[in-house]
């Protein structure tokens, strides 16, 4: 066919070149006369312009008969003389060399190698015609050899594995991906005309491919990622319009996830437990299932509490690894207030659910939280408790009831009360009822009061194992009583007889009471006397001081003014004071002068005779005191002591030793009442069958009754001791002989606590002696003896 085409082309271009018939030696070889000269039958010979234009010579690739003759070229001068032919160019003397050669005599071009069009598709050579001397007979001409294509290459996909992606529920016709293949054959021939096809799918035909472009699209509805997560396809490409060589590749189509599945709880109700009074702990977990892609926002769940938690005691968060909900407690719970909490939780995805997906009740669940009861400390209903009492309240008075309640109502525990801090030891507490009473009277001036308030601490403990306790604060306001009238400091003074001289008399008062029962004070002269109101006036300086002044000039002398001073208490107390005011004549600077003369000359003052009597009495008293002192200094020790002993022997005003358990011998000698007894009366027998040694008791006195031994748990050992002391004082046969002495009195308000359990209603086993370790080495032995019992 190709050869016919070439012969036809040669005939059409005979005006330019002439094709000579096949040489007798090889009919398959084309003979070209590129230098052929045409002569016209006109008068004389005419030379035409030559044109060496050679058509393309085609040679098939993969030709196996090697060497093979391709073409033969001849020159017109071949018949005139010998011609030498040669060719040059790629494939001859240039790389790749030796593919083509030419017979220099005959001009036949030979193919010496198998051609591959995919490597070189054409060769451009130059042909030369030379004489025997090497001179060119013709101009060089071009010789182009084209390599004809054969279908010797399979189409090849650009990838062995193609990956595509499409969202689930995609509509038919959605582009998924495109596969691409190439063919090394000539693209202008059928050898490179490719066709694509799908030769295998995992399931029913969900996808189709465009045979010309390789585009893969969806063809069915109902792509569901939860059913099939990915599809595996086998695609084929073939050349020669799908009839030639073929090749295959794999295509994997991943299905993208949409939030078309709501999270569903695995249970309708979850039951959890938590201890009361706990907080900031995880209570439990709830779980859900979601068919969407794990780890994607369509799968991640957000939990929320939609009911059952009005106080906000719970919170719920998501475990990002397991998608579980973790319920946490952020506020303590009280078993007695609410033993069971019923919560409703809701689960939803981070991405909103598709509108076409129906909602379900399984996205909600109930959580039942059971609050476990545990022992709790008693709680005071009022803490701190404040009470008001009047100072010097009677001992044993009830000032209030400080009670606590046990939150554990179901346990029915017993609460006992005790004092843990009572600095002044003023209070008593009933261990069972919490009633607060006074042990001693409360003094407003006590150093244990802070701004009028006394503070004590009371403990309430239950009987659980182990017991729990709580401490309450008792604040007692000691109210000041208005039981002291104000007292005037000055009872006398001097004033100038003229209102224009001097500055007046400054008066002040004091009150043993404390505010508001004391100052400000009110000073008032007797309003019944007209002379006082006309001549005298009182003006207030401050709450405790007033100024006494004259309103008019009066005579010199001593005036006694009735002055009533009252306080601001409720009710107020007043006291009348007689104020002696000496009115004198003053000089220009307001200083009294001649007050003695005025005193003697004034009829309103003290008379001269009265003054002499007073001075004489004072002098007589001084003489008697001096004589008594001289007598006691010169008198010696007598054999028998009288009613009054020497000062060296009289120890009534001295310090007594604390280890004396009675009056002592000196006290017996100092007060010997035997001299006053009637010796005529008989002495009664002693109740203890011993002669009486006390001689100062009257005979008619009845014998006292001594108290019996105390019980195992006396309510008040102090009363037992006082009763025994009273009986001993009344017994004429035992000392003390005259008076009961007070030993070891160090004042009230000691900050130290008691050293024993005498004043306590608790047993020794309930006492805590560890505090004795802090009192020094002398008390550590006591702490070791009693603290380990």
C-alpha angles and dihedrals in degrees: 000000000000091000091052090052091052093049091050092050091048092053093050091053097046090123089069105031138002127228113216119210119265113289114258091243095057122018092188094062118094113226114212124194101193093166097048115147121212121209124203121218095240132119105300128351118299123194116219123212110263124231116191099201113154120190120234114281115217124213122182119237120238091032105169102193101088129209095035130174112242106177142333124226125198135186124220088233091062090095093050098053140341116294128205115209127203140167133205137187142072109345092026114053096348129066122319085039128195099026093116130032133174133214101237093209103042099028093229113152115215131203109222103178141040110264127223114201092197088064102036119005098183143014124212112203136172122227124211133194115200134173124236091274093054096254115140113254094186138019114268113265134200122254116191120190117193121202110226116224125243126190094255100132127075118220112258128209115231089230133030090213124033120196123206136179134205133164119247117258089032115164120246115276095036111147110242106172145319129240120208130200133177134206124206092210124099109297090210092062134065087253089081100035102116131199126192129212142166109239099176138025130177096234139359116335102285095154139041133195131219104238093212103040103026093232114154118209138173117263102177138053124232102062101165121181091200088059100039118009096190140004127223117210132183112212127191133203124194133180128218087062091305095312100089135058117343143193137188139218138180126249123194116195115197117205114226119226127244124187094255095133123070119216111259125202115238091221135031092221133023121199121208137169133215133176117245121253090028123127142173093033135120112252101189148302136267124201135210138185124227123179093203122104110301113244094016124115086252088063102038112097131215115205127205136177107233101176144004098052109083093154094052093238094144137053132182129208136178127254101223092205100051101019088232124144116241113207113208133187115227100170128044117255129218118222092201093053097045123355096185130038118196111201129185116209129190128207126206136159126255088243116057116256117255111267091234093059113094118235119242136204090227088080086076128066139174124239117200111201114193114203109216116218121236135172114281130190118257115266123219111231090218119027118200097025115205124201133171124220134172119247119262091025113177116268112256094033118141112236100176149316117260106194136172132202127223110232089207096080094165093057095059094211126179119241123210126191131213139169115249098171125027106147097186095035089234100134141070125196127200106233094215106035103028091232112162119217136170122256094186134007117276119239121210091213095055115128088227090072119091110203090333096313128114117201127205132171122224126190125212114197131180126218097243124127105276095019121228125210141184131201126231129196119230114198114192119192109207107210117214115240120218096231100133126070118218117267124216113235098205121045096176141030148148132261134180113249090231120069089218094061127069130006103267131254117296112217128187138179137202134206129202088216121087127235133316088028094053129040147050089074126203118220119197135170121220104282092199092073111078091194091060095050092047099046105028135053136180122209124188119245099175138322094297105026135062134177120235112208139169119246094196138013114278134182121274117263145083117305125193110212122192104226120188114205119189132178132221097251128130101273097016121233124215135190129194116229128189108225117199109208119186110210112202141166112266131205126234093284094050099258120141114244130182093017093147094056090047090050093056095041097047117095092202093062134067115304122240093246092053091050091051091051092051093050092047092052092052092050092049091052091051092052093050092050091050093050092050091051092051091049095053092047095052100039117101131214111288124214093236118036120226131213091288119047130198117284090248092057098039106091098168092110096038130095112274125216112253093225093067110106097195144007093304129219094287090053090050092050092047093053107035103167092176090096091065096049121106106244092201095069121088120245114243118234118264117253088226093051092248128118108262114255096189112085100176099071119099117248094232093061115120119235113258123238113237118219119252122245113291121260124252092264108023115193092219122008089183090069089050092054093045091051091051092048092050091050092049092050089052094046110097092203101062135050147282091088107194118357141012109245123213113229133188095013108163101167133265129295101044112179091212119093126233118287096218142029094252092113095039126092092211126094123254090253089063093054121103111218097175091102089069087074088072095053097075138265094305092064099039090083090056090049091052092048098048103022095067096050 
